[in-house]
Amino acid sequence: MVTCHKGNLNDPFSIDGGLEDENSYKQVGFTLSNIPRQFSRVYVYYSRNSSDASGTALTTYEKINKYFEVSYDE
């Protein structure tokens, strides 16, 4: 699990979960290894937790609409 919050690590009081579809302007990258050879693609799904203006928790689940090819070192 990777967590991205809105805010600045150097100012802990600025960190919050954001409202609805507010952009945190953060990104993550991954390198996968030891993938069995029968797999040729990786599909990525993620969940996003935030709240509406009244503080009600919201969770959405999404699929990134592209797949990532698996390459193997020979």
C-alpha positions in Angstrom: 0.0 0.0 0.0 1.2 3.5 -0.9 -0.2 6.6 0.7 -0.2 10.0 -0.9 -1.5 13.0 1.1 -2.0 16.6 0.1 0.5 18.7 2.0 4.2 19.1 2.6 6.4 16.7 4.6 8.3 19.6 6.1 5.1 21.1 7.4 3.1 18.2 9.1 0.1 20.5 9.9 -0.4 21.1 6.1 -1.1 17.4 5.5 -4.7 16.3 5.0 -6.7 13.8 2.9 -8.2 16.3 0.6 -11.8 16.8 -0.5 -13.6 14.8 -3.2 -11.5 14.8 -6.4 -8.9 17.3 -5.1 -5.5 16.7 -6.7 -2.5 16.0 -4.3 0.0 16.7 -7.1 1.9 13.5 -6.1 2.9 10.5 -8.2 4.4 7.1 -7.5 6.4 4.7 -9.7 7.0 1.0 -9.3 9.4 -1.6 -10.6 8.1 -5.2 -10.6 10.5 -8.1 -10.6 10.3 -11.9 -10.6 7.2 -12.0 -12.7 6.4 -15.5 -14.0 6.9 -15.9 -17.8 3.3 -16.8 -18.4 2.3 -13.2 -17.7 2.8 -10.7 -20.5 0.9 -7.7 -19.1 0.2 -6.0 -15.8 -3.1 -4.2 -15.2 -3.2 -1.6 -12.4 -6.1 -0.9 -10.1 -6.2 1.5 -7.2 -8.5 2.9 -4.5 -8.8 6.5 -3.4 -10.0 7.7 -0.1 -11.2 11.2 0.6 -14.3 13.0 2.0 -17.1 15.2 0.8 -17.6 18.8 2.0 -19.5 17.6 5.1 -16.8 15.1 6.1 -18.4 11.9 4.9 -15.8 9.4 3.9 -15.6 8.5 0.2 -13.8 5.6 -1.4 -13.5 5.1 -5.1 -12.0 2.2 -7.0 -10.5 2.6 -10.5 -8.6 0.8 -13.2 -5.9 2.5 -15.2 -7.1 2.3 -18.8 -3.9 0.9 -20.2 -1.8 -2.2 -19.5 1.9 -2.4 -19.0 3.9 -4.9 -21.0 6.2 -7.3 -19.1 9.7 -7.5 -20.5 12.1 -10.2 -19.6 15.9 -10.0 -19.6 17.4 -12.8 -21.7 
